[in-house]
Amino acid sequence: MKKLDFKQIYEKSLTEEQLLLEYVKHIPGHKNSKGEIAPWVIISHTTNKIISSHKTKEDAKKHLQQMHIFK
């Protein structure tokens, strides 16, 4: 039986669903595309760009959760 090193085990255990690809961040004064104040944003880890803007932290977290469910 072939023994796996830590890196091989780690890479084998990772799946796209387990990786955190987006996160919620507070940016005071940020406005959405409609010009409304929406300081809670979802940012992509891969591109570091804002994906969506929300008025409340709860709305942003809810949207992030929905994004992960439908991937």
PQR file of N, CA, C, O and H, with PARSE charges and radii, in Angstrom:
ATOM      1  N   MET A   1       0.835  -1.179   0.000 -0.4000 1.5000
ATOM      2  CA  MET A   1       0.000   0.000   0.000 -0.0000 2.0000
ATOM      3  C   MET A   1       0.888   1.254   0.000  0.5500 1.7000
ATOM      4  O   MET A   1       1.834   1.359   0.781 -0.5500 1.4000
ATOM      5  N   LYS A   2       0.561   2.211  -0.899 -0.4000 1.5000
ATOM      6  CA  LYS A   2       1.347   3.433  -1.036 -0.0000 2.0000
ATOM      7  C   LYS A   2       0.960   4.420   0.063  0.5500 1.7000
ATOM      8  O   LYS A   2      -0.220   4.664   0.312 -0.5500 1.4000
ATOM      9  H   LYS A   2      -0.208   2.126  -1.534  0.4000 1.0000
ATOM     10  N   LYS A   3       1.973   4.977   0.711 -0.4000 1.5000
ATOM     11  CA  LYS A   3       1.747   5.956   1.773 -0.0000 2.0000
ATOM     12  C   LYS A   3       1.659   7.352   1.166  0.5500 1.7000
ATOM     13  O   LYS A   3       2.498   7.723   0.344 -0.5500 1.4000
ATOM     14  H   LYS A   3       2.932   4.778   0.509  0.4000 1.0000
ATOM     15  N   LEU A   4       0.638   8.139   1.568 -0.4000 1.5000
ATOM     16  CA  LEU A   4       0.475   9.509   1.083 -0.0000 2.0000
ATOM     17  C   LEU A   4       1.101  10.484   2.070  0.5500 1.7000
ATOM     18  O   LEU A   4       1.002  10.300   3.283 -0.5500 1.4000
ATOM     19  H   LEU A   4      -0.043   7.838   2.235  0.4000 1.0000
ATOM     20  N   ASP A   5       1.750  11.528   1.542 -0.4000 1.5000
ATOM     21  CA  ASP A   5       2.262  12.556   2.440 -0.0000 2.0000
ATOM     22  C   ASP A   5       1.151  13.564   2.753  0.5500 1.7000
ATOM     23  O   ASP A   5       0.064  13.494   2.180 -0.5500 1.4000
ATOM     24  H   ASP A   5       1.831  11.678   0.557  0.4000 1.0000
ATOM     25  N   PHE A   6       1.427  14.486   3.651 -0.4000 1.5000
ATOM     26  CA  PHE A   6       0.404  15.434   4.111 -0.0000 2.0000
ATOM     27  C   PHE A   6      -0.188  16.230   2.958  0.5500 1.7000
ATOM     28  O   PHE A   6      -1.406  16.389   2.878 -0.5500 1.4000
ATOM     29  H   PHE A   6       2.310  14.543   4.117  0.4000 1.0000
ATOM     30  N   LYS A   7       0.667  16.736   2.056 -0.4000 1.5000
ATOM     31  CA  LYS A   7       0.195  17.553   0.939 -0.0000 2.0000
ATOM     32  C   LYS A   7      -0.767  16.767   0.056  0.5500 1.7000
ATOM     33  O   LYS A   7      -1.796  17.295  -0.367 -0.5500 1.4000
ATOM     34  H   LYS A   7       1.656  16.606   2.121  0.4000 1.0000
ATOM     35  N   GLN A   8      -0.443  15.524  -0.221 -0.4000 1.5000
ATOM     36  CA  GLN A   8      -1.308  14.692  -1.051 -0.0000 2.0000
ATOM     37  C   GLN A   8      -2.652  14.444  -0.373  0.5500 1.7000
ATOM     38  O   GLN A   8      -3.698  14.485  -1.020 -0.5500 1.4000
ATOM     39  H   GLN A   8       0.393  15.095   0.123  0.4000 1.0000
ATOM     40  N   ILE A   9      -2.617  14.191   0.919 -0.4000 1.5000
ATOM     41  CA  ILE A   9      -3.860  13.960   1.672 -0.0000 2.0000
ATOM     42  C   ILE A   9      -4.709  15.221   1.683  0.5500 1.7000
ATOM     43  O   ILE A   9      -5.921  15.160   1.477 -0.5500 1.4000
ATOM     44  H   ILE A   9      -1.767  14.158   1.444  0.4000 1.0000
ATOM     45  N   TYR A  10      -4.068  16.375   1.926 -0.4000 1.5000
ATOM     46  CA  TYR A  10      -4.767  17.654   1.967 -0.0000 2.0000
ATOM     47  C   TYR A  10      -5.413  17.960   0.621  0.5500 1.7000
ATOM     48  O   TYR A  10      -6.594  18.301   0.564 -0.5500 1.4000
ATOM     49  H   TYR A  10      -3.083  16.425   2.093  0.4000 1.0000
ATOM     50  N   GLU A  11      -4.656  17.842  -0.453 -0.4000 1.5000
ATOM     51  CA  GLU A  11      -5.190  18.135  -1.790 -0.0000 2.0000
ATOM     52  C   GLU A  11      -6.309  17.177  -2.159  0.5500 1.7000
ATOM     53  O   GLU A  11      -7.281  17.572  -2.804 -0.5500 1.4000
ATOM     54  H   GLU A  11      -3.696  17.566  -0.407  0.4000 1.0000
ATOM     55  N   LYS A  12      -6.181  15.931  -1.757 -0.4000 1.5000
ATOM     56  CA  LYS A  12      -7.198  14.927  -2.054 -0.0000 2.0000
ATOM     57  C   LYS A  12      -8.493  15.227  -1.299  0.5500 1.7000
ATOM     58  O   LYS A  12      -9.584  14.966  -1.806 -0.5500 1.4000
ATOM     59  H   LYS A  12      -5.392  15.610  -1.233  0.4000 1.0000
ATOM     60  N   SER A  13      -8.372  15.772  -0.096 -0.4000 1.5000
ATOM     61  CA  SER A  13      -9.556  16.032   0.735 -0.0000 2.0000
ATOM     62  C   SER A  13     -10.300  17.300   0.333  0.5500 1.7000
ATOM     63  O   SER A  13     -11.483  17.449   0.639 -0.5500 1.4000
ATOM     64  H   SER A  13      -7.486  15.984   0.316  0.4000 1.0000
ATOM     65  N   LEU A  14      -9.607  18.225  -0.360 -0.4000 1.5000
ATOM     66  CA  LEU A  14     -10.252  19.475  -0.752 -0.0000 2.0000
ATOM     67  C   LEU A  14     -11.168  19.266  -1.947  0.5500 1.7000
ATOM     68  O   LEU A  14     -10.818  18.594  -2.916 -0.5500 1.4000
ATOM     69  H   LEU A  14      -8.646  18.104  -0.610  0.4000 1.0000
ATOM     70  N   THR A  15     -12.336  19.853  -1.851 -0.4000 1.5000
ATOM     71  CA  THR A  15     -13.235  19.891  -2.995 -0.0000 2.0000
ATOM     72  C   THR A  15     -13.669  21.331  -3.165  0.5500 1.7000
ATOM     73  O   THR A  15     -13.504  22.129  -2.243 -0.5500 1.4000
ATOM     74  H   THR A  15     -12.621  20.400  -1.063  0.4000 1.0000
ATOM     75  N   GLU A  16     -14.214  21.686  -4.306 -0.4000 1.5000
ATOM     76  CA  GLU A  16     -14.632  23.065  -4.560 -0.0000 2.0000
ATOM     77  C   GLU A  16     -15.657  23.516  -3.531  0.5500 1.7000
ATOM     78  O   GLU A  16     -15.660  24.685  -3.143 -0.5500 1.4000
ATOM     79  H   GLU A  16     -14.348  21.038  -5.055  0.4000 1.0000
ATOM     80  N   GLU A  17     -16.530  22.613  -3.078 -0.4000 1.5000
ATOM     81  CA  GLU A  17     -17.557  22.977  -2.103 -0.0000 2.0000
ATOM     82  C   GLU A  17     -16.955  23.348  -0.757  0.5500 1.7000
ATOM     83  O   GLU A  17     -17.553  24.121  -0.009 -0.5500 1.4000
ATOM     84  H   GLU A  17     -16.527  21.664  -3.393  0.4000 1.0000
ATOM     85  N   GLN A  18     -15.785  22.812  -0.435 -0.4000 1.5000
ATOM     86  CA  GLN A  18     -15.170  23.071   0.860 -0.0000 2.0000
ATOM     87  C   GLN A  18     -14.389  24.385   0.877  0.5500 1.7000
ATOM     88  O   GLN A  18     -14.132  24.938   1.947 -0.5500 1.4000
ATOM     89  H   GLN A  18     -15.300  22.183  -1.043  0.4000 1.0000
ATOM     90  N   LEU A  19     -14.014  24.882  -0.285 -0.4000 1.5000
ATOM     91  CA  LEU A  19     -13.225  26.106  -0.346 -0.0000 2.0000
ATOM     92  C   LEU A  19     -14.116  27.333  -0.196  0.5500 1.7000
ATOM     93  O   LEU A  19     -15.205  27.389  -0.767 -0.5500 1.4000
ATOM     94  H   LEU A  19     -14.222  24.433  -1.154  0.4000 1.0000
ATOM     95  N   LEU A  20     -13.661  28.296   0.556 -0.4000 1.5000
ATOM     96  CA  LEU A  20     -14.386  29.554   0.696 -0.0000 2.0000
ATOM     97  C   LEU A  20     -13.933  30.469  -0.432  0.5500 1.7000
ATOM     98  O   LEU A  20     -12.812  30.977  -0.423 -0.5500 1.4000
ATOM     99  H   LEU A  20     -12.777  28.251   1.020  0.4000 1.0000
ATOM    100  N   LEU A  21     -14.819  30.674  -1.406 -0.4000 1.5000
ATOM    101  CA  LEU A  21     -14.441  31.456  -2.575 -0.0000 2.0000
ATOM    102  C   LEU A  21     -14.939  32.894  -2.502  0.5500 1.7000
ATOM    103  O   LEU A  21     -14.483  33.742  -3.270 -0.5500 1.4000
ATOM    104  H   LEU A  21     -15.730  30.262  -1.413  0.4000 1.0000
ATOM    105  N   GLU A  22     -15.862  33.180  -1.596 -0.4000 1.5000
ATOM    106  CA  GLU A  22     -16.380  34.530  -1.424 -0.0000 2.0000
ATOM    107  C   GLU A  22     -16.517  34.811   0.074  0.5500 1.7000
ATOM    108  O   GLU A  22     -16.586  33.889   0.886 -0.5500 1.4000
ATOM    109  H   GLU A  22     -16.232  32.492  -0.973  0.4000 1.0000
ATOM    110  N   TYR A  23     -16.554  36.094   0.424 -0.4000 1.5000
ATOM    111  CA  TYR A  23     -16.739  36.463   1.824 -0.0000 2.0000
ATOM    112  C   TYR A  23     -17.467  37.800   1.925  0.5500 1.7000
ATOM    113  O   TYR A  23     -17.504  38.573   0.968 -0.5500 1.4000
ATOM    114  H   TYR A  23     -16.498  36.843  -0.236  0.4000 1.0000
ATOM    115  N   VAL A  24     -18.047  38.060   3.095 -0.4000 1.5000
ATOM    116  CA  VAL A  24     -18.785  39.299   3.359 -0.0000 2.0000
ATOM    117  C   VAL A  24     -17.831  40.300   4.010  0.5500 1.7000
ATOM    118  O   VAL A  24     -17.052  39.952   4.897 -0.5500 1.4000
ATOM    119  H   VAL A  24     -18.017  37.432   3.873  0.4000 1.0000
ATOM    120  N   LYS A  25     -17.911  41.557   3.547 -0.4000 1.5000
ATOM    121  CA  LYS A  25     -17.059  42.616   4.096 -0.0000 2.0000
ATOM    122  C   LYS A  25     -17.868  43.906   4.213  0.5500 1.7000
ATOM    123  O   LYS A  25     -18.743  44.170   3.388 -0.5500 1.4000
ATOM    124  H   LYS A  25     -18.545  41.840   2.827  0.4000 1.0000
ATOM    125  N   HIS A  26     -17.580  44.701   5.228 -0.4000 1.5000
ATOM    126  CA  HIS A  26     -18.247  45.987   5.427 -0.0000 2.0000
ATOM    127  C   HIS A  26     -17.374  47.089   4.825  0.5500 1.7000
ATOM    128  O   HIS A  26     -16.211  47.253   5.196 -0.5500 1.4000
ATOM    129  H   HIS A  26     -16.869  44.486   5.898  0.4000 1.0000
ATOM    130  N   ILE A  27     -17.964  47.845   3.883 -0.4000 1.5000
ATOM    131  CA  ILE A  27     -17.264  48.975   3.259 -0.0000 2.0000
ATOM    132  C   ILE A  27     -18.146  50.213   3.466  0.5500 1.7000
ATOM    133  O   ILE A  27     -19.070  50.447   2.686 -0.5500 1.4000
ATOM    134  H   ILE A  27     -18.908  47.711   3.583  0.4000 1.0000
ATOM    135  N   PRO A  28     -17.868  51.007   4.511 -0.5600 1.5000
ATOM    136  CA  PRO A  28     -18.684  52.184   4.800  0.2800 2.0000
ATOM    137  C   PRO A  28     -18.766  53.124   3.585  0.5500 1.7000
ATOM    138  O   PRO A  28     -17.753  53.415   2.948 -0.5500 1.4000
ATOM    139  N   GLY A  29     -19.971  53.588   3.279 -0.4000 1.5000
ATOM    140  CA  GLY A  29     -20.182  54.528   2.190 -0.0000 2.0000
ATOM    141  C   GLY A  29     -20.339  53.891   0.819  0.5500 1.7000
ATOM    142  O   GLY A  29     -20.591  54.593  -0.160 -0.5500 1.4000
ATOM    143  H   GLY A  29     -20.794  53.352   3.797  0.4000 1.0000
ATOM    144  N   HIS A  30     -20.194  52.564   0.729 -0.4000 1.5000
ATOM    145  CA  HIS A  30     -20.329  51.905  -0.580 -0.0000 2.0000
ATOM    146  C   HIS A  30     -21.770  52.005  -1.075  0.5500 1.7000
ATOM    147  O   HIS A  30     -22.711  51.881  -0.292 -0.5500 1.4000
ATOM    148  H   HIS A  30     -19.989  51.993   1.524  0.4000 1.0000
ATOM    149  N   LYS A  31     -21.936  52.228  -2.370 -0.4000 1.5000
ATOM    150  CA  LYS A  31     -23.267  52.305  -2.979 -0.0000 2.0000
ATOM    151  C   LYS A  31     -23.414  51.208  -4.019  0.5500 1.7000
ATOM    152  O   LYS A  31     -22.449  50.832  -4.684 -0.5500 1.4000
ATOM    153  H   LYS A  31     -21.171  52.329  -3.006  0.4000 1.0000
ATOM    154  N   ASN A  32     -24.646  50.695  -4.152 -0.4000 1.5000
ATOM    155  CA  ASN A  32     -24.905  49.677  -5.167 -0.0000 2.0000
ATOM    156  C   ASN A  32     -25.098  50.336  -6.531  0.5500 1.7000
ATOM    157  O   ASN A  32     -24.961  51.553  -6.656 -0.5500 1.4000
ATOM    158  H   ASN A  32     -25.429  51.001  -3.611  0.4000 1.0000
ATOM    159  N   SER A  33     -25.412  49.548  -7.540 -0.4000 1.5000
ATOM    160  CA  SER A  33     -25.540  50.072  -8.906 -0.0000 2.0000
ATOM    161  C   SER A  33     -26.712  51.041  -9.064  0.5500 1.7000
ATOM    162  O   SER A  33     -26.767  51.803 -10.029 -0.5500 1.4000
ATOM    163  H   SER A  33     -25.524  48.560  -7.438  0.4000 1.0000
ATOM    164  N   LYS A  34     -27.653  51.010  -8.108 -0.4000 1.5000
ATOM    165  CA  LYS A  34     -28.797  51.936  -8.142 -0.0000 2.0000
ATOM    166  C   LYS A  34     -28.487  53.243  -7.421  0.5500 1.7000
ATOM    167  O   LYS A  34     -29.313  54.156  -7.404 -0.5500 1.4000
ATOM    168  H   LYS A  34     -27.609  50.391  -7.324  0.4000 1.0000
ATOM    169  N   GLY A  35     -27.302  53.334  -6.829 -0.4000 1.5000
ATOM    170  CA  GLY A  35     -26.907  54.534  -6.097 -0.0000 2.0000
ATOM    171  C   GLY A  35     -27.338  54.532  -4.644  0.5500 1.7000
ATOM    172  O   GLY A  35     -27.179  55.536  -3.950 -0.5500 1.4000
ATOM    173  H   GLY A  35     -26.631  52.593  -6.844  0.4000 1.0000
ATOM    174  N   GLU A  36     -27.879  53.422  -4.176 -0.4000 1.5000
ATOM    175  CA  GLU A  36     -28.323  53.310  -2.783 -0.0000 2.0000
ATOM    176  C   GLU A  36     -27.140  52.902  -1.901  0.5500 1.7000
ATOM    177  O   GLU A  36     -26.250  52.172  -2.336 -0.5500 1.4000
ATOM    178  H   GLU A  36     -28.008  52.606  -4.740  0.4000 1.0000
ATOM    179  N   ILE A  37     -27.147  53.384  -0.661 -0.4000 1.5000
ATOM    180  CA  ILE A  37     -26.110  52.991   0.292 -0.0000 2.0000
ATOM    181  C   ILE A  37     -26.268  51.494   0.572  0.5500 1.7000
ATOM    182  O   ILE A  37     -27.329  51.038   0.999 -0.5500 1.4000
ATOM    183  H   ILE A  37     -27.871  53.977  -0.307  0.4000 1.0000
ATOM    184  N   ALA A  38     -25.199  50.746   0.325 -0.4000 1.5000
ATOM    185  CA  ALA A  38     -25.198  49.294   0.538 -0.0000 2.0000
ATOM    186  C   ALA A  38     -23.795  48.886   0.993  0.5500 1.7000
ATOM    187  O   ALA A  38     -23.008  48.358   0.208 -0.5500 1.4000
ATOM    188  H   ALA A  38     -24.337  51.116  -0.022  0.4000 1.0000
ATOM    189  N   PRO A  39     -23.491  49.138   2.278 -0.5600 1.5000
ATOM    190  CA  PRO A  39     -22.126  48.954   2.764  0.2800 2.0000
ATOM    191  C   PRO A  39     -21.677  47.511   2.983  0.5500 1.7000
ATOM    192  O   PRO A  39     -20.488  47.270   3.190 -0.5500 1.4000
ATOM    193  N   TRP A  40     -22.592  46.551   2.944 -0.4000 1.5000
ATOM    194  CA  TRP A  40     -22.227  45.147   3.140 -0.0000 2.0000
ATOM    195  C   TRP A  40     -22.103  44.489   1.781  0.5500 1.7000
ATOM    196  O   TRP A  40     -23.083  44.386   1.043 -0.5500 1.4000
ATOM    197  H   TRP A  40     -23.559  46.747   2.776  0.4000 1.0000
ATOM    198  N   VAL A  41     -20.896  44.042   1.447 -0.4000 1.5000
ATOM    199  CA  VAL A  41     -20.641  43.493   0.123 -0.0000 2.0000
ATOM    200  C   VAL A  41     -20.111  42.065   0.199  0.5500 1.7000
ATOM    201  O   VAL A  41     -19.547  41.637   1.205 -0.5500 1.4000
ATOM    202  H   VAL A  41     -20.100  44.125   2.047  0.4000 1.0000
ATOM    203  N   ILE A  42     -20.312  41.351  -0.896 -0.4000 1.5000
ATOM    204  CA  ILE A  42     -19.724  40.023  -1.044 -0.0000 2.0000
ATOM    205  C   ILE A  42     -18.577  40.183  -2.022  0.5500 1.7000
ATOM    206  O   ILE A  42     -18.749  40.704  -3.124 -0.5500 1.4000
ATOM    207  H   ILE A  42     -20.770  41.699  -1.714  0.4000 1.0000
ATOM    208  N   ILE A  43     -17.396  39.724  -1.602 -0.4000 1.5000
ATOM    209  CA  ILE A  43     -16.188  39.876  -2.403 -0.0000 2.0000
ATOM    210  C   ILE A  43     -15.660  38.494  -2.789  0.5500 1.7000
ATOM    211  O   ILE A  43     -15.689  37.561  -1.988 -0.5500 1.4000
ATOM    212  H   ILE A  43     -17.257  39.300  -0.707  0.4000 1.0000
ATOM    213  N   SER A  44     -15.182  38.379  -4.015 -0.4000 1.5000
ATOM    214  CA  SER A  44     -14.593  37.141  -4.507 -0.0000 2.0000
ATOM    215  C   SER A  44     -13.148  37.024  -4.032  0.5500 1.7000
ATOM    216  O   SER A  44     -12.368  37.966  -4.165 -0.5500 1.4000
ATOM    217  H   SER A  44     -15.158  39.137  -4.667  0.4000 1.0000
ATOM    218  N   HIS A  45     -12.795  35.864  -3.477 -0.4000 1.5000
ATOM    219  CA  HIS A  45     -11.405  35.617  -3.089 -0.0000 2.0000
ATOM    220  C   HIS A  45     -10.509  35.505  -4.320  0.5500 1.7000
ATOM    221  O   HIS A  45      -9.344  35.899  -4.275 -0.5500 1.4000
ATOM    222  H   HIS A  45     -13.429  35.099  -3.369  0.4000 1.0000
ATOM    223  N   THR A  46     -11.039  34.976  -5.403 -0.4000 1.5000
ATOM    224  CA  THR A  46     -10.220  34.748  -6.587 -0.0000 2.0000
ATOM    225  C   THR A  46      -9.925  36.032  -7.362  0.5500 1.7000
ATOM    226  O   THR A  46      -8.813  36.209  -7.860 -0.5500 1.4000
ATOM    227  H   THR A  46     -11.985  34.656  -5.439  0.4000 1.0000
ATOM    228  N   THR A  47     -10.915  36.936  -7.471 -0.4000 1.5000
ATOM    229  CA  THR A  47     -10.702  38.169  -8.239 -0.0000 2.0000
ATOM    230  C   THR A  47     -10.563  39.404  -7.358  0.5500 1.7000
ATOM    231  O   THR A  47     -10.121  40.454  -7.823 -0.5500 1.4000
ATOM    232  H   THR A  47     -11.818  36.792  -7.066  0.4000 1.0000
ATOM    233  N   ASN A  48     -10.942  39.279  -6.082 -0.4000 1.5000
ATOM    234  CA  ASN A  48     -10.926  40.389  -5.120 -0.0000 2.0000
ATOM    235  C   ASN A  48     -11.865  41.525  -5.541  0.5500 1.7000
ATOM    236  O   ASN A  48     -11.666  42.675  -5.150 -0.5500 1.4000
ATOM    237  H   ASN A  48     -11.301  38.426  -5.704  0.4000 1.0000
ATOM    238  N   LYS A  49     -12.886  41.197  -6.337 -0.4000 1.5000
ATOM    239  CA  LYS A  49     -13.862  42.194  -6.779 -0.0000 2.0000
ATOM    240  C   LYS A  49     -15.188  41.987  -6.057  0.5500 1.7000
ATOM    241  O   LYS A  49     -15.490  40.890  -5.587 -0.5500 1.4000
ATOM    242  H   LYS A  49     -13.047  40.263  -6.655  0.4000 1.0000
ATOM    243  N   ILE A  50     -15.978  43.065  -5.977 -0.4000 1.5000
ATOM    244  CA  ILE A  50     -17.294  43.002  -5.351 -0.0000 2.0000
ATOM    245  C   ILE A  50     -18.249  42.263  -6.281  0.5500 1.7000
ATOM    246  O   ILE A  50     -18.367  42.591  -7.462 -0.5500 1.4000
ATOM    247  H   ILE A  50     -15.733  43.956  -6.359  0.4000 1.0000
ATOM    248  N   ILE A  51     -18.924  41.265  -5.732 -0.4000 1.5000
ATOM    249  CA  ILE A  51     -19.888  40.471  -6.495 -0.0000 2.0000
ATOM    250  C   ILE A  51     -21.289  41.040  -6.323  0.5500 1.7000
ATOM    251  O   ILE A  51     -22.059  41.125  -7.279 -0.5500 1.4000
ATOM    252  H   ILE A  51     -18.829  40.999  -4.773  0.4000 1.0000
ATOM    253  N   SER A  52     -21.614  41.433  -5.082 -0.4000 1.5000
ATOM    254  CA  SER A  52     -22.934  42.012  -4.821 -0.0000 2.0000
ATOM    255  C   SER A  52     -22.867  42.916  -3.596  0.5500 1.7000
ATOM    256  O   SER A  52     -21.975  42.787  -2.758 -0.5500 1.4000
ATOM    257  H   SER A  52     -20.988  41.364  -4.305  0.4000 1.0000
ATOM    258  N   SER A  53     -23.837  43.842  -3.509 -0.4000 1.5000
ATOM    259  CA  SER A  53     -23.901  44.821  -2.416 -0.0000 2.0000
ATOM    260  C   SER A  53     -25.233  44.697  -1.698  0.5500 1.7000
ATOM    261  O   SER A  53     -26.262  44.426  -2.317 -0.5500 1.4000
ATOM    262  H   SER A  53     -24.561  43.947  -4.190  0.4000 1.0000
ATOM    263  N   HIS A  54     -25.205  44.899  -0.373 -0.4000 1.5000
ATOM    264  CA  HIS A  54     -26.416  44.736   0.429 -0.0000 2.0000
ATOM    265  C   HIS A  54     -26.495  45.811   1.509  0.5500 1.7000
ATOM    266  O   HIS A  54     -25.478  46.341   1.958 -0.5500 1.4000
ATOM    267  H   HIS A  54     -24.369  45.120   0.130  0.4000 1.0000
ATOM    268  N   LYS A  55     -27.713  46.117   1.911 -0.4000 1.5000
ATOM    269  CA  LYS A  55     -27.928  47.155   2.923 -0.0000 2.0000
ATOM    270  C   LYS A  55     -27.603  46.669   4.330  0.5500 1.7000
ATOM    271  O   LYS A  55     -27.186  47.455   5.181 -0.5500 1.4000
ATOM    272  H   LYS A  55     -28.539  45.686   1.547  0.4000 1.0000
ATOM    273  N   THR A  56     -27.796  45.363   4.579 -0.4000 1.5000
ATOM    274  CA  THR A  56     -27.532  44.826   5.918 -0.0000 2.0000
ATOM    275  C   THR A  56     -26.581  43.628   5.842  0.5500 1.7000
ATOM    276  O   THR A  56     -26.466  42.965   4.811 -0.5500 1.4000
ATOM    277  H   THR A  56     -28.135  44.724   3.888  0.4000 1.0000
ATOM    278  N   LYS A  57     -25.913  43.377   6.953 -0.4000 1.5000
ATOM    279  CA  LYS A  57     -25.016  42.235   7.057 -0.0000 2.0000
ATOM    280  C   LYS A  57     -25.792  40.936   6.891  0.5500 1.7000
ATOM    281  O   LYS A  57     -25.320  39.994   6.254 -0.5500 1.4000
ATOM    282  H   LYS A  57     -26.007  43.916   7.790  0.4000 1.0000
ATOM    283  N   GLU A  58     -26.982  40.896   7.468 -0.4000 1.5000
ATOM    284  CA  GLU A  58     -27.821  39.702   7.389 -0.0000 2.0000
ATOM    285  C   GLU A  58     -28.196  39.381   5.945  0.5500 1.7000
ATOM    286  O   GLU A  58     -28.166  38.221   5.536 -0.5500 1.4000
ATOM    287  H   GLU A  58     -27.366  41.662   7.985  0.4000 1.0000
ATOM    288  N   ASP A  59     -28.550  40.414   5.171 -0.4000 1.5000
ATOM    289  CA  ASP A  59     -28.890  40.210   3.753 -0.0000 2.0000
ATOM    290  C   ASP A  59     -27.683  39.677   2.973  0.5500 1.7000
ATOM    291  O   ASP A  59     -27.820  38.790   2.131 -0.5500 1.4000
ATOM    292  H   ASP A  59     -28.575  41.357   5.504  0.4000 1.0000
ATOM    293  N   ALA A  60     -26.519  40.221   3.261 -0.4000 1.5000
ATOM    294  CA  ALA A  60     -25.307  39.779   2.569 -0.0000 2.0000
ATOM    295  C   ALA A  60     -24.994  38.318   2.900  0.5500 1.7000
ATOM    296  O   ALA A  60     -24.669  37.530   2.012 -0.5500 1.4000
ATOM    297  H   ALA A  60     -26.408  40.942   3.945  0.4000 1.0000
ATOM    298  N   LYS A  61     -25.096  37.965   4.183 -0.4000 1.5000
ATOM    299  CA  LYS A  61     -24.824  36.588   4.593 -0.0000 2.0000
ATOM    300  C   LYS A  61     -25.835  35.620   3.988  0.5500 1.7000
ATOM    301  O   LYS A  61     -25.480  34.516   3.575 -0.5500 1.4000
ATOM    302  H   LYS A  61     -25.360  38.605   4.904  0.4000 1.0000
ATOM    303  N   LYS A  62     -27.088  36.039   3.939 -0.4000 1.5000
ATOM    304  CA  LYS A  62     -28.133  35.199   3.357 -0.0000 2.0000
ATOM    305  C   LYS A  62     -27.858  34.966   1.869  0.5500 1.7000
ATOM    306  O   LYS A  62     -27.979  33.844   1.378 -0.5500 1.4000
ATOM    307  H   LYS A  62     -27.376  36.936   4.275  0.4000 1.0000
ATOM    308  N   HIS A  63     -27.491  36.026   1.161 -0.4000 1.5000
ATOM    309  CA  HIS A  63     -27.182  35.898  -0.264 -0.0000 2.0000
ATOM    310  C   HIS A  63     -25.956  35.010  -0.485  0.5500 1.7000
ATOM    311  O   HIS A  63     -25.940  34.198  -1.410 -0.5500 1.4000
ATOM    312  H   HIS A  63     -27.393  36.937   1.560  0.4000 1.0000
ATOM    313  N   LEU A  64     -24.936  35.157   0.354 -0.4000 1.5000
ATOM    314  CA  LEU A  64     -23.737  34.334   0.252 -0.0000 2.0000
ATOM    315  C   LEU A  64     -24.083  32.858   0.449  0.5500 1.7000
ATOM    316  O   LEU A  64     -23.589  31.988  -0.268 -0.5500 1.4000
ATOM    317  H   LEU A  64     -24.949  35.816   1.106  0.4000 1.0000
ATOM    318  N   GLN A  65     -24.934  32.598   1.429 -0.4000 1.5000
ATOM    319  CA  GLN A  65     -25.363  31.216   1.688 -0.0000 2.0000
ATOM    320  C   GLN A  65     -26.111  30.661   0.470  0.5500 1.7000
ATOM    321  O   GLN A  65     -25.892  29.514   0.081 -0.5500 1.4000
ATOM    322  H   GLN A  65     -25.335  33.305   2.012  0.4000 1.0000
ATOM    323  N   GLN A  66     -26.978  31.457  -0.124 -0.4000 1.5000
ATOM    324  CA  GLN A  66     -27.721  31.008  -1.319 -0.0000 2.0000
ATOM    325  C   GLN A  66     -26.764  30.747  -2.481  0.5500 1.7000
ATOM    326  O   GLN A  66     -26.964  29.806  -3.248 -0.5500 1.4000
ATOM    327  H   GLN A  66     -27.155  32.389   0.191  0.4000 1.0000
ATOM    328  N   MET A  67     -25.739  31.566  -2.614 -0.4000 1.5000
ATOM    329  CA  MET A  67     -24.755  31.368  -3.679 -0.0000 2.0000
ATOM    330  C   MET A  67     -24.054  30.018  -3.522  0.5500 1.7000
ATOM    331  O   MET A  67     -23.816  29.320  -4.507 -0.5500 1.4000
ATOM    332  H   MET A  67     -25.576  32.331  -1.991  0.4000 1.0000
ATOM    333  N   HIS A  68     -23.729  29.655  -2.293 -0.4000 1.5000
ATOM    334  CA  HIS A  68     -23.023  28.395  -2.033 -0.0000 2.0000
ATOM    335  C   HIS A  68     -23.951  27.198  -2.229  0.5500 1.7000
ATOM    336  O   HIS A  68     -23.497  26.131  -2.643 -0.5500 1.4000
ATOM    337  H   HIS A  68     -23.922  30.222  -1.492  0.4000 1.0000
ATOM    338  N   ILE A  69     -25.225  27.358  -1.943 -0.4000 1.5000
ATOM    339  CA  ILE A  69     -26.186  26.260  -2.116 -0.0000 2.0000
ATOM    340  C   ILE A  69     -26.352  25.928  -3.580  0.5500 1.7000
ATOM    341  O   ILE A  69     -26.447  24.755  -3.941 -0.5500 1.4000
ATOM    342  H   ILE A  69     -25.593  28.225  -1.607  0.4000 1.0000
ATOM    343  N   PHE A  70     -26.387  26.942  -4.433 -0.4000 1.5000
ATOM    344  CA  PHE A  70     -26.695  26.737  -5.848 -0.0000 2.0000
ATOM    345  C   PHE A  70     -25.465  26.593  -6.735  0.5500 1.7000
ATOM    346  O   PHE A  70     -25.590  26.661  -7.958 -0.5500 1.4000
ATOM    347  H   PHE A  70     -26.310  27.895  -4.139  0.4000 1.0000
ATOM    348  N   LYS A  71     -24.281  26.397  -6.160 -0.4000 1.5000
ATOM    349  CA  LYS A  71     -23.061  26.175  -6.960 -0.0000 2.0000
ATOM    350  C   LYS A  71     -23.074  24.788  -7.536  0.5500 1.7000
ATOM    351  O   LYS A  71     -22.140  24.403  -8.240 -0.5500 1.4000
ATOM    352  H   LYS A  71     -24.180  26.342  -5.167  0.4000 1.0000
TER
END
